[in-house]
């Protein structure tokens, strides 16, 4: 693959979660729109209202199929606003879509919707997942047979409002040499509708084996968890948010800890960077978004894909986000 490819030029889609189901790749993005809300650090201008599903059988040249709208905020009983990025997992003949949505008190919760087909439509459950909070759900089907969810995002994602899975009276972001806030990981129940345990911290260590600090903004977690497995190692990747990098860390099991390795993608045009990594037909691909087609409007993002490459030691070769 010589150059990155835009996948849905006729609409604004972002935050792609990508999986192979039944021999095709299915893309589950968020759906950007022109909301008229001014930009702010809480992300109110990202006022997405529905999801589409896309699929293709040839990443580099194949036609992208739009399966249409598969879930709308108005169909979710507990909905407030802001249907942000989602992910989908398959188990026991069903497809489970996990999504963040602010409830009627403007608090992000994680919900689940179910379909018989990877392309949907998805029917939402009546209530959010018990004990869920924040955003950016990512589902990982491990070699042990269990599914694990990674989630969390600071600033607009509200992760700073919680400690030890309990809400704080007053949100507080760590600073300087304090330990950075961590993404969360939790094993899912067998029915995929609830957590099977209390969520745990996804700890990222530096080269000396110490947890990354809040002031280490070019390496610490901000949002956009993703997990993949390569040559016997678990690769936890994520966005650094306000420093606009996609980074990754490596561990020996789904819970970690993970040791920081480097940058996957340098900054793209636009504020956010959110991605997924998948192997398909013998190649690895990085799906992500930028704001070039919208002229740099950070709330109108477009899906892209490029080939992902490793060196002989299993390190991901850094790609140039300006391409």
ROFI-764689 format. One record per residue: residue number from 1; residue in three letters; x, y, z of N, C-alpha, C in turn. Coordinates in steps of 0.2 Angstrom, whole numbers, plus 5000, padded with zeros to 4 digits. Example, Ala and Ser with C-alpha at 12.3 -4.5 7.8 and 13.67 -1.06 7.14 Angstrom:
BEGIN
   k   r  nxx  nyy  nzz caxx cayy cazz  cxx  cyy  czz
   1 ALA 5066 4972 5039 5062 4978 5039 5066 4984 5039
   2 SER 5064 4989 5035 5068 4995 5036 5064 5000 5039
***
This chain:
BEGIN
   k   r  nxx  nyy  nzz caxx cayy cazz  cxx  cyy  czz
   1 UNK 5004 4994 5000 5000 5000 5000 5005 5006 5000
   2 UNK 5004 5010 4995 5009 5016 4994 5007 5022 4998
   3 UNK 5001 5024 4998 4999 5030 5001 4992 5028 5006
   4 UNK 4991 5032 5011 4985 5031 5015 4979 5032 5010
   5 UNK 4973 5029 5012 4967 5029 5008 4962 5032 5012
   6 UNK 4958 5037 5009 4952 5039 5012 4946 5034 5011
   7 UNK 4942 5032 5015 4937 5027 5014 4930 5029 5013
   8 UNK 4928 5034 5016 4921 5037 5015 4921 5044 5013
   9 UNK 4923 5046 5007 4924 5053 5005 4917 5057 5005
  10 UNK 4912 5054 5005 4905 5057 5005 4902 5059 5012
  11 UNK 4906 5057 5017 4903 5059 5024 4909 5059 5029
  12 UNK 4907 5062 5035 4912 5063 5040 4911 5057 5045
  13 UNK 4916 5053 5045 4916 5047 5050 4923 5047 5054
  14 UNK 4923 5045 5060 4929 5045 5064 4930 5040 5069
  15 UNK 4935 5039 5073 4936 5034 5078 4934 5027 5076
  16 UNK 4938 5025 5071 4936 5018 5068 4938 5012 5072
  17 UNK 4933 5008 5074 4935 5001 5077 4934 4996 5071
  18 UNK 4939 4992 5070 4938 4988 5064 4940 4981 5066
  19 UNK 4936 4976 5063 4936 4969 5065 4935 4965 5058
  20 UNK 4938 4959 5058 4936 4954 5053 4931 4950 5055
  21 UNK 4925 4950 5052 4920 4945 5053 4918 4942 5046
  22 UNK 4917 4935 5046 4915 4931 5040 4919 4933 5034
  23 UNK 4925 4934 5035 4930 4935 5029 4930 4942 5026
  24 UNK 4926 4947 5030 4926 4954 5028 4928 4958 5034
  25 UNK 4931 4964 5032 4932 4969 5037 4926 4974 5038
  26 UNK 4924 4974 5044 4919 4979 5046 4921 4985 5050
  27 UNK 4919 4991 5048 4922 4997 5051 4916 5000 5055
  28 UNK 4917 5001 5062 4912 5004 5066 4915 5011 5068
  29 UNK 4913 5016 5065 4915 5023 5067 4910 5027 5070
  30 UNK 4912 5033 5073 4907 5038 5075 4906 5042 5069
  31 UNK 4900 5046 5069 4897 5049 5064 4897 5057 5065
  32 UNK 4902 5060 5063 4903 5067 5064 4897 5071 5060
  33 UNK 4895 5077 5063 4891 5081 5060 4892 5089 5062
  34 UNK 4889 5093 5058 4890 5100 5059 4885 5102 5064
  35 UNK 4887 5103 5071 4882 5104 5076 4880 5111 5078
  36 UNK 4885 5115 5076 4884 5122 5077 4887 5124 5084
  37 UNK 4889 5119 5088 4892 5121 5095 4899 5123 5095
  38 UNK 4901 5128 5098 4908 5130 5098 4913 5125 5101
  39 UNK 4919 5125 5099 4924 5120 5101 4925 5122 5109
  40 UNK 4926 5117 5113 4929 5118 5120 4932 5111 5122
  41 UNK 4936 5112 5128 4939 5106 5130 4935 5100 5132
  42 UNK 4929 5101 5133 4924 5096 5135 4921 5092 5129
  43 UNK 4923 5094 5123 4921 5091 5117 4914 5092 5116
  44 UNK 4910 5097 5118 4903 5098 5117 4902 5098 5109
  45 UNK 4907 5100 5105 4906 5101 5098 4905 5094 5094
  46 UNK 4907 5089 5098 4907 5082 5095 4900 5079 5097
  47 UNK 4895 5082 5094 4888 5080 5096 4885 5075 5091
  48 UNK 4888 5069 5091 4886 5064 5086 4880 5061 5088
  49 UNK 4875 5059 5084 4869 5056 5085 4867 5049 5083
  50 UNK 4871 5046 5078 4870 5039 5076 4876 5036 5074
  51 UNK 4876 5029 5072 4881 5026 5069 4879 5023 5063
  52 UNK 4884 5022 5058 4884 5018 5052 4889 5013 5053
  53 UNK 4888 5007 5049 4893 5002 5048 4895 5002 5041
  54 UNK 4902 5001 5040 4904 5000 5033 4908 4993 5033
  55 UNK 4909 4990 5027 4913 4984 5026 4916 4984 5019
  56 UNK 4921 4980 5019 4925 4980 5013 4929 4973 5013
  57 UNK 4931 4970 5007 4935 4964 5007 4942 4965 5004
  58 UNK 4943 4971 5002 4950 4973 4999 4952 4980 5002
  59 UNK 4956 4980 5007 4958 4986 5010 4961 4992 5005
  60 UNK 4965 4990 5001 4968 4994 4997 4965 4997 4991
  61 UNK 4960 4993 4988 4957 4995 4982 4949 4993 4982
  62 UNK 4947 4989 4987 4940 4987 4986 4935 4993 4988
  63 UNK 4929 4991 4985 4923 4996 4986 4921 4995 4994
  64 UNK 4919 5001 4997 4917 5001 5003 4909 5001 5003
  65 UNK 4906 4997 5007 4899 4996 5007 4897 5000 5013
  66 UNK 4892 5004 5013 4889 5008 5018 4882 5004 5020
  67 UNK 4882 5001 5026 4876 4997 5028 4871 5001 5031
  68 UNK 4872 5008 5031 4867 5012 5033 4867 5013 5041
  69 UNK 4862 5017 5043 4861 5019 5050 4859 5013 5054
  70 UNK 4863 5011 5059 4862 5005 5063 4860 5006 5070
  71 UNK 4861 5012 5073 4859 5014 5080 4858 5021 5080
  72 UNK 4853 5024 5083 4852 5031 5084 4851 5033 5091
  73 UNK 4853 5039 5093 4852 5041 5100 4845 5041 5102
  74 UNK 4841 5042 5098 4833 5043 5100 4830 5036 5101
  75 UNK 4834 5031 5099 4831 5024 5101 4834 5021 5107
  76 UNK 4838 5025 5111 4841 5022 5117 4838 5025 5123
  77 UNK 4834 5020 5127 4830 5023 5132 4833 5028 5137
  78 UNK 4839 5027 5139 4842 5031 5144 4846 5037 5141
  79 UNK 4845 5038 5135 4850 5043 5131 4849 5050 5134
  80 UNK 4855 5054 5134 4855 5061 5135 4858 5063 5128
  81 UNK 4864 5064 5127 4867 5066 5121 4874 5063 5120
  82 UNK 4877 5065 5114 4884 5063 5112 4885 5056 5112
  83 UNK 4884 5053 5106 4885 5046 5105 4892 5045 5102
  84 UNK 4897 5044 5106 4904 5044 5104 4906 5038 5101
  85 UNK 4913 5036 5101 4915 5030 5097 4913 5024 5100
  86 UNK 4912 5019 5096 4910 5012 5098 4915 5007 5096
  87 UNK 4913 5001 5099 4916 4995 5096 4911 4989 5097
  88 UNK 4913 4983 5093 4909 4978 5092 4913 4971 5093
  89 UNK 4909 4967 5097 4912 4960 5098 4907 4955 5096
  90 UNK 4910 4949 5095 4905 4943 5093 4906 4938 5098
  91 UNK 4900 4935 5100 4900 4929 5105 4894 4926 5105
  92 UNK 4894 4919 5105 4888 4915 5105 4883 4917 5100
  93 UNK 4885 4918 5094 4881 4919 5088 4878 4926 5088
  94 UNK 4880 4931 5092 4877 4938 5092 4883 4943 5092
  95 UNK 4881 4949 5089 4886 4954 5089 4884 4959 5094
  96 UNK 4889 4962 5098 4887 4966 5103 4891 4973 5102
  97 UNK 4887 4978 5101 4890 4985 5100 4890 4988 5107
  98 UNK 4896 4991 5109 4897 4995 5115 4898 5002 5113
  99 UNK 4895 5006 5117 4895 5013 5115 4895 5018 5121
 100 UNK 4898 5024 5121 4898 5028 5126 4892 5033 5125
 101 UNK 4889 5036 5129 4883 5040 5129 4882 5044 5135
 102 UNK 4881 5050 5135 4879 5054 5141 4872 5053 5143
 103 UNK 4871 5051 5149 4864 5050 5151 4861 5057 5152
 104 UNK 4855 5056 5155 4851 5062 5156 4853 5067 5161
 105 UNK 4858 5065 5165 4862 5069 5170 4869 5072 5167
 106 UNK 4870 5071 5160 4876 5073 5157 4882 5069 5159
 107 UNK 4881 5063 5162 4887 5059 5164 4888 5053 5159
 108 UNK 4894 5052 5156 4895 5047 5151 4894 5040 5155
 109 UNK 4891 5036 5152 4890 5028 5153 4892 5024 5147
 110 UNK 4893 5018 5148 4894 5013 5143 4888 5009 5142
 111 UNK 4885 5009 5136 4879 5005 5134 4881 4999 5129
 112 UNK 4876 4995 5128 4877 4989 5124 4871 4988 5120
 113 UNK 4872 4986 5113 4866 4985 5109 4868 4979 5105
 114 UNK 4863 4975 5103 4864 4968 5100 4861 4967 5093
 115 UNK 4865 4963 5089 4862 4961 5083 4864 4954 5081
 116 UNK 4860 4951 5076 4862 4945 5074 4867 4945 5068
 117 UNK 4868 4951 5066 4873 4952 5060 4878 4957 5061
 118 UNK 4884 4956 5059 4889 4961 5060 4888 4968 5057
 119 UNK 4883 4969 5052 4881 4975 5049 4875 4978 5053
 120 UNK 4873 4975 5058 4867 4978 5061 4860 4976 5058
 121 UNK 4855 4980 5060 4855 4985 5065 4856 4982 5072
 122 UNK 4857 4987 5077 4859 4985 5083 4853 4987 5088
 123 UNK 4850 4983 5092 4845 4985 5097 4848 4986 5104
 124 UNK 4847 4992 5107 4850 4994 5113 4846 4991 5119
 125 UNK 4850 4989 5124 4848 4987 5130 4844 4993 5134
 126 UNK 4840 4992 5139 4836 4997 5142 4840 5002 5146
 127 UNK 4846 4999 5149 4850 5003 5154 4858 5002 5152
 128 UNK 4862 5007 5154 4869 5006 5153 4872 5000 5157
 129 UNK 4878 4999 5156 4881 4993 5160 4882 4996 5167
 130 UNK 4881 4992 5172 4881 4994 5179 4889 4995 5180
 131 UNK 4890 5000 5184 4897 5002 5186 4901 5005 5180
 132 UNK 4898 5006 5174 4902 5009 5169 4902 5017 5169
 133 UNK 4908 5019 5166 4909 5027 5166 4914 5028 5161
 134 UNK 4914 5035 5159 4919 5037 5154 4917 5035 5147
 135 UNK 4922 5034 5143 4921 5033 5136 4926 5028 5133
 136 UNK 4926 5028 5126 4931 5024 5122 4931 5017 5123
 137 UNK 4926 5013 5123 4926 5006 5124 4930 5002 5118
 138 UNK 4934 4998 5120 4937 4993 5115 4937 4986 5118
 139 UNK 4935 4982 5114 4934 4975 5116 4939 4970 5113
 140 UNK 4942 4966 5117 4947 4961 5115 4945 4954 5117
 141 UNK 4945 4950 5112 4944 4943 5113 4950 4939 5114
 142 UNK 4952 4937 5120 4958 4935 5122 4959 4927 5120
 143 UNK 4965 4925 5120 4966 4918 5119 4964 4913 5125
 144 UNK 4962 4916 5130 4959 4912 5136 4952 4911 5135
 145 UNK 4949 4914 5130 4942 4913 5128 4937 4919 5131
 146 UNK 4940 4923 5135 4936 4929 5138 4936 4935 5134
 147 UNK 4932 4939 5135 4932 4946 5132 4934 4951 5137
 148 UNK 4938 4956 5135 4940 4961 5140 4938 4968 5137
 149 UNK 4936 4972 5141 4934 4979 5138 4940 4984 5141
 150 UNK 4942 4988 5137 4947 4993 5139 4943 5000 5138
 151 UNK 4943 5005 5142 4939 5011 5141 4943 5016 5145
 152 UNK 4940 5022 5144 4942 5028 5147 4945 5034 5143
 153 UNK 4944 5040 5145 4947 5046 5142 4946 5052 5146
 154 UNK 4951 5056 5146 4951 5062 5151 4948 5068 5147
 155 UNK 4948 5073 5151 4945 5080 5149 4937 5078 5147
 156 UNK 4935 5079 5141 4928 5078 5140 4926 5071 5141
 157 UNK 4931 5066 5141 4929 5059 5143 4927 5057 5150
 158 UNK 4929 5062 5154 4927 5062 5161 4930 5057 5166
 159 UNK 4936 5054 5163 4939 5049 5168 4942 5052 5174
 160 UNK 4944 5059 5174 4947 5062 5179 4942 5063 5185
 161 UNK 4935 5061 5184 4930 5062 5189 4930 5056 5194
 162 UNK 4934 5051 5192 4934 5044 5196 4940 5042 5199
 163 UNK 4940 5039 5205 4946 5036 5207 4943 5029 5210
 164 UNK 4947 5024 5209 4945 5017 5211 4938 5015 5210
 165 UNK 4936 5017 5204 4929 5016 5201 4923 5019 5205
 166 UNK 4925 5024 5208 4920 5028 5212 4921 5036 5210
 167 UNK 4915 5039 5209 4914 5046 5207 4917 5050 5213
 168 UNK 4921 5055 5211 4923 5060 5216 4918 5066 5217
 169 UNK 4919 5069 5222 4915 5075 5223 4917 5081 5219
 170 UNK 4923 5081 5217 4926 5086 5213 4932 5083 5209
 171 UNK 4931 5084 5202 4936 5081 5198 4943 5084 5199
 172 UNK 4948 5080 5198 4955 5082 5199 4959 5079 5194
 173 UNK 4963 5082 5190 4968 5080 5185 4975 5079 5189
 174 UNK 4978 5074 5189 4985 5074 5192 4990 5078 5188
 175 UNK 4995 5080 5191 5000 5085 5188 5007 5083 5189
 176 UNK 5011 5085 5185 5019 5085 5186 5021 5077 5187
 177 UNK 5024 5076 5192 5027 5069 5194 5022 5065 5197
 178 UNK 5016 5067 5198 5011 5062 5200 5009 5057 5195
 179 UNK 5007 5051 5197 5006 5045 5192 5000 5048 5187
 180 UNK 5001 5046 5181 4996 5048 5176 4990 5044 5177
 181 UNK 4984 5047 5175 4978 5043 5175 4978 5037 5170
 182 UNK 4975 5032 5172 4976 5026 5168 4970 5024 5164
 183 UNK 4970 5021 5158 4964 5018 5155 4962 5012 5160
 184 UNK 4956 5009 5159 4953 5004 5163 4953 4998 5159
 185 UNK 4953 4992 5162 4952 4986 5159 4948 4981 5163
 186 UNK 4943 4978 5160 4938 4974 5164 4936 4968 5160
 187 UNK 4936 4962 5163 4933 4956 5160 4926 4956 5160
 188 UNK 4923 4954 5154 4916 4954 5153 4913 4948 5155
 189 UNK 4907 4948 5158 4903 4943 5160 4901 4938 5153
 190 UNK 4900 4932 5154 4899 4927 5149 4893 4930 5144
 191 UNK 4888 4933 5147 4883 4935 5143 4884 4942 5139
 192 UNK 4890 4945 5140 4893 4951 5137 4889 4957 5139
 193 UNK 4884 4957 5144 4880 4962 5145 4882 4966 5151
 194 UNK 4887 4963 5155 4889 4967 5162 4896 4965 5163
 195 UNK 4899 4969 5167 4906 4968 5169 4906 4962 5174
 196 UNK 4911 4957 5173 4912 4952 5178 4916 4953 5184
 197 UNK 4919 4959 5184 4923 4961 5190 4924 4968 5190
 198 UNK 4928 4971 5195 4929 4978 5196 4934 4980 5190
 199 UNK 4933 4985 5187 4938 4988 5182 4945 4989 5185
 200 UNK 4951 4987 5182 4957 4988 5184 4961 4994 5180
 201 UNK 4966 4996 5183 4970 5001 5180 4975 4998 5174
 202 UNK 4975 5001 5169 4980 4999 5163 4986 5003 5164
 203 UNK 4991 5000 5168 4997 5004 5170 5002 5003 5164
 204 UNK 5005 5009 5162 5010 5010 5157 5017 5012 5161
 205 UNK 5022 5008 5160 5028 5009 5163 5033 5012 5158
 206 UNK 5038 5016 5161 5043 5019 5157 5049 5013 5156
 207 UNK 5054 5015 5153 5060 5011 5152 5063 5008 5158
 208 UNK 5062 5012 5164 5065 5010 5170 5060 5006 5175
 209 UNK 5054 5004 5172 5049 5001 5175 5045 5005 5180
 210 UNK 5045 5011 5179 5041 5016 5184 5035 5018 5180
 211 UNK 5029 5019 5183 5023 5021 5180 5024 5028 5177
 212 UNK 5021 5029 5171 5022 5036 5168 5018 5041 5172
 213 UNK 5021 5047 5172 5018 5052 5176 5014 5057 5172
 214 UNK 5010 5061 5175 5005 5065 5172 5008 5070 5168
 215 UNK 5014 5072 5170 5018 5078 5166 5021 5075 5160
 216 UNK 5021 5068 5159 5024 5065 5153 5019 5065 5147
 217 UNK 5017 5071 5145 5011 5071 5141 5012 5068 5134
 218 UNK 5018 5067 5132 5020 5064 5125 5020 5056 5125
 219 UNK 5019 5054 5132 5019 5046 5132 5013 5044 5136
 220 UNK 5010 5048 5141 5005 5045 5145 4998 5045 5141
 221 UNK 4994 5040 5144 4987 5039 5141 4983 5045 5142
 222 UNK 4979 5046 5136 4973 5051 5136 4967 5048 5134
 223 UNK 4967 5044 5129 4960 5041 5127 4962 5036 5121
 224 UNK 4957 5033 5118 4957 5029 5112 4961 5023 5113
 225 UNK 4959 5018 5118 4962 5012 5119 4961 5007 5113
 226 UNK 4966 5003 5112 4966 4998 5107 4970 4992 5109
 227 UNK 4969 4986 5107 4973 4980 5109 4974 4976 5103
 228 UNK 4980 4974 5102 4981 4968 5097 4987 4964 5099
 229 UNK 4987 4958 5096 4992 4953 5098 4997 4952 5092
 230 UNK 5003 4952 5094 5008 4951 5088 5014 4947 5091
 231 UNK 5016 4941 5088 5022 4937 5090 5023 4936 5098
 232 UNK 5017 4934 5101 5017 4933 5108 5017 4938 5113
 233 UNK 5015 4944 5110 5015 4950 5115 5008 4954 5114
 234 UNK 5006 4957 5119 5000 4961 5119 5002 4968 5118
 235 UNK 4999 4971 5113 5001 4978 5111 4995 4983 5113
 236 UNK 4996 4987 5118 4991 4991 5120 4993 4998 5117
 237 UNK 4988 5001 5113 4989 5007 5109 4984 5012 5111
 238 UNK 4986 5019 5111 4981 5024 5113 4984 5031 5110
 239 UNK 4979 5036 5112 4981 5043 5110 4983 5046 5116
 240 UNK 4988 5051 5115 4991 5055 5120 4986 5062 5120
 241 UNK 4981 5062 5116 4977 5068 5117 4980 5075 5115
 242 UNK 4981 5079 5120 4983 5086 5118 4990 5086 5115
 243 UNK 4994 5081 5115 5000 5081 5111 5000 5077 5105
 244 UNK 4994 5074 5103 4992 5072 5096 4996 5066 5094
 245 UNK 4998 5062 5098 5002 5056 5096 4998 5050 5097
 246 UNK 4999 5045 5092 4997 5038 5094 5003 5034 5096
 247 UNK 5002 5031 5102 5008 5028 5105 5006 5020 5107
 248 UNK 5011 5016 5109 5010 5010 5111 5014 5007 5116
 249 UNK 5012 5002 5120 5016 4999 5125 5014 4991 5125
 250 UNK 5019 4987 5127 5019 4980 5126 5019 4977 5133
 251 UNK 5014 4971 5133 5014 4967 5140 5013 4960 5138
 252 UNK 5013 4956 5143 5013 4949 5143 5006 4946 5144
 253 UNK 5001 4950 5146 4994 4948 5147 4989 4953 5146
 254 UNK 4983 4952 5146 4978 4958 5144 4977 4963 5150
 255 UNK 4979 4961 5156 4979 4966 5161 4985 4971 5162
 256 UNK 4991 4969 5158 4997 4972 5159 5001 4970 5165
 257 UNK 5006 4974 5168 5007 4981 5165 5010 4981 5158
 258 UNK 5010 4987 5155 5013 4987 5148 5019 4992 5148
 259 UNK 5024 4991 5145 5030 4995 5145 5030 4999 5138
 260 UNK 5031 5005 5139 5030 5010 5133 5036 5008 5128
 261 UNK 5034 5009 5122 5038 5007 5116 5040 5013 5111
 262 UNK 5034 5017 5110 5036 5022 5105 5029 5025 5102
 263 UNK 5030 5028 5096 5025 5032 5093 5023 5028 5086
 264 UNK 5017 5027 5086 5014 5023 5080 5013 5028 5074
 265 UNK 5010 5034 5076 5008 5039 5071 5009 5046 5074
 266 UNK 5013 5050 5070 5014 5057 5072 5008 5061 5070
 267 UNK 5007 5067 5073 5001 5071 5073 4998 5072 5066
 268 UNK 4991 5071 5065 4987 5072 5059 4985 5079 5060
 269 UNK 4982 5082 5054 4978 5088 5054 4971 5087 5058
 270 UNK 4970 5091 5063 4965 5090 5068 4967 5089 5075
 271 UNK 4962 5089 5079 4964 5089 5086 4965 5082 5089
 272 UNK 4960 5077 5087 4960 5071 5090 4963 5066 5085
 273 UNK 4966 5060 5088 4968 5055 5085 4966 5048 5088
 274 UNK 4962 5044 5084 4959 5038 5087 4959 5033 5081
 275 UNK 4961 5027 5083 4963 5022 5078 4961 5015 5080
 276 UNK 4962 5010 5075 4962 5003 5077 4967 5000 5072
 277 UNK 4969 4994 5075 4975 4990 5071 4972 4983 5070
 278 UNK 4973 4981 5064 4970 4974 5062 4974 4971 5057
 279 UNK 4974 4964 5057 4978 4960 5052 4972 4958 5047
 280 UNK 4974 4958 5041 4969 4956 5036 4972 4953 5030
 281 UNK 4971 4947 5028 4974 4944 5022 4982 4945 5022
 282 UNK 4985 4944 5028 4992 4944 5028 4996 4950 5029
 283 UNK 4992 4956 5029 4995 4962 5031 4992 4965 5037
 284 UNK 4995 4970 5040 4993 4974 5045 4991 4981 5043
 285 UNK 4985 4983 5046 4983 4990 5044 4982 4994 5050
 286 UNK 4983 5001 5049 4981 5006 5054 4975 5010 5051
 287 UNK 4969 5010 5055 4964 5014 5053 4963 5020 5058
 288 UNK 4962 5026 5055 4962 5032 5059 4958 5037 5056
 289 UNK 4959 5043 5058 4955 5049 5054 4960 5055 5054
 290 UNK 4958 5060 5050 4961 5066 5050 4955 5071 5048
 291 UNK 4957 5078 5047 4952 5083 5046 4954 5087 5039
 292 UNK 4958 5084 5035 4960 5087 5029 4954 5088 5024
 293 UNK 4950 5083 5023 4944 5085 5018 4940 5090 5021
 294 UNK 4939 5092 5027 4935 5097 5030 4938 5103 5030
 295 UNK 4945 5104 5028 4949 5110 5029 4951 5111 5036
 296 UNK 4952 5106 5040 4954 5107 5047 4949 5108 5052
 297 UNK 4943 5107 5051 4937 5107 5056 4938 5101 5060
 298 UNK 4940 5102 5066 4942 5097 5071 4936 5092 5072
 299 UNK 4930 5094 5071 4924 5091 5073 4921 5087 5067
 300 UNK 4924 5088 5061 4922 5085 5055 4928 5081 5052
 301 UNK 4928 5074 5054 4934 5070 5053 4933 5065 5047
 302 UNK 4938 5063 5044 4937 5058 5039 4941 5052 5040
 303 UNK 4938 5046 5038 4942 5039 5039 4947 5038 5034
 304 UNK 4953 5036 5037 4959 5034 5033 4961 5027 5035
 305 UNK 4965 5024 5030 4969 5018 5032 4975 5018 5028
 306 UNK 4980 5015 5032 4987 5014 5029 4990 5008 5031
 307 UNK 4995 5005 5028 4998 4999 5030 5002 5000 5036
 308 UNK 5002 4996 5041 5006 4996 5047 5012 4991 5047
 309 UNK 5018 4993 5048 5024 4989 5047 5028 4988 5054
 310 UNK 5031 4983 5055 5035 4981 5061 5042 4980 5058
 311 UNK 5047 4981 5063 5054 4980 5062 5055 4972 5064
 312 UNK 5061 4970 5063 5063 4963 5065 5062 4961 5072
 313 UNK 5062 4967 5076 5061 4966 5084 5054 4966 5086
 314 UNK 5049 4967 5081 5043 4968 5083 5040 4975 5085
 315 UNK 5045 4980 5084 5043 4987 5085 5039 4990 5079
 316 UNK 5034 4993 5081 5030 4997 5075 5034 5002 5072
 317 UNK 5035 5003 5066 5038 5008 5062 5034 5014 5062
 318 UNK 5036 5020 5065 5032 5026 5065 5030 5028 5058
 319 UNK 5024 5030 5058 5021 5033 5051 5020 5040 5052
 320 UNK 5020 5044 5047 5020 5051 5046 5012 5053 5045
 321 UNK 5010 5056 5051 5003 5058 5050 5001 5063 5046
 322 UNK 5006 5067 5043 5005 5072 5038 5004 5070 5031
 323 UNK 5005 5063 5030 5004 5061 5023 4997 5060 5021
***
